[in-house]
């Protein structure tokens, strides 16, 4: 029997676009991988996973396929690594925001943390339900 590890997030299957946004509150280097898997499967959607970081001005946001109902029971995965590139330690907070039609559905966050080694890792997983 499968283990349910995902945070359940309700969305409107008849609504508009669903967006995932990575939010970084840190001067530390943060990298991430974002994946979307099919309902009940390990298979990633076409063109996934995506990778990015907070070291540039490129947007760290992704819009899921439309129409919205296609995303029912899909899982959203965020794998984040925070790197203490100088060894000076520091504070950080990373969040994984899911919104639909510009309205926040949920915000999964590390909460304020302080890095205690050369790197830290955090993972988020959410399942879209209607």
N, C-alpha and C positions, 0 to 999 in steps of 0.2 A: 504494500500500500504506500502511495507517495506521501511524503511529508510536506505539509503546507507551510511554507516559510515566508510567503509574500504578504505585504500589507495590502489589504483590499481597499481599492479606491473606486468609488462610484462615479460614473460618468453618464452623460446623456447620449445614448446611441443614435438619437435623431438630431443631436446638436452639431455644432461646428467643429472646427479643428481642435485637436488635442496637442498640446505643446509641452515638451520637457525642457527645462532650463537648469543648467548647472550654475550655482551661485557660489562665488569664492570670496571670503572675507579674510584675506591674508596677504602678506608680502612674501610668504614662502611659495616655492614653485609647486603647483598642483597639476597633476596629469590625470586623465580619466579615459575610460572606455565605456561607451554606452551601447547596450544591446537591447533588442526587442525580439522576444521569442514567441512563436505561435502557441496558441492555447494547447495545453497538455503535451507539449513537445519541447525538445531541446533545439529544434531548428530555428535559426535566426531568420528574420525577414530578409528579403533581397536587399543588398547594399548595406547591411549591418554586419558587424558592429562598426561604430563610429569612434574616432579617437580625437582627443583635443587636450588643451591645457590653458592655463590662465596667464601665459607669458606674452600674449598678443591681443590685438583688438578684435580678432575674429569672434563672431558670436558663438556662444556655447549653448545654443538652443536648437531643438529639433522638433519638427512638426510630423506627427504620425500620419500614416496613410488615411485618405478619405475615401468614401464616407466614414464617419466616426464609428458606425456599428461594426466595421471590419475589425476593430481593436478589442472587441469583447473577449475577455479572458486572456488576452495577451499579457505577457510579463515584461516589465521594464527593469533593466538591470543597470546599475551604476557602480563601476569599480574605480575607486579614487585612490591615488597615491599622493601624499604630501611629502615633499623632499626638503630637508634642511641642508641646502646647498652650501651654506657658510659655516655651519656648526655652531651658530649663535643661539639656537633654539628659537622659540617664538610661538605666538598664538595663532590659531586658525579656526575657521568654521567653514564647513562646506555643506551646501544644501542642494537637494534634488527636488525641484518644484514641478508639479504637474498641474496644468491649467487647461481649461476648455473655454473657448469664446472669450478669452481674456480674463476669466474668473478662476482664481486659484482653487483647485480641487483638494490639494494636499501639499505639504512641505515636509520632506524627510530631511533631517539635519543631524550633523555630528554633534551639534551644540558647541559652545565654546570649548576649545581644547588647547593644550600646550604640547608641542612636540617634545618628546623625551629621548629620541634616538635620531639616527640619520634619516629615517623616514617613518611614516605612519600610513596605514591603509584602512579604508572604510568601504563598505559595500552597502548598497541600497537595492531592495527588490520590492516591486509593487505589482499588483495584478489589477487590471481594469475590469470592473464588474458593472453591470447595469441594473 
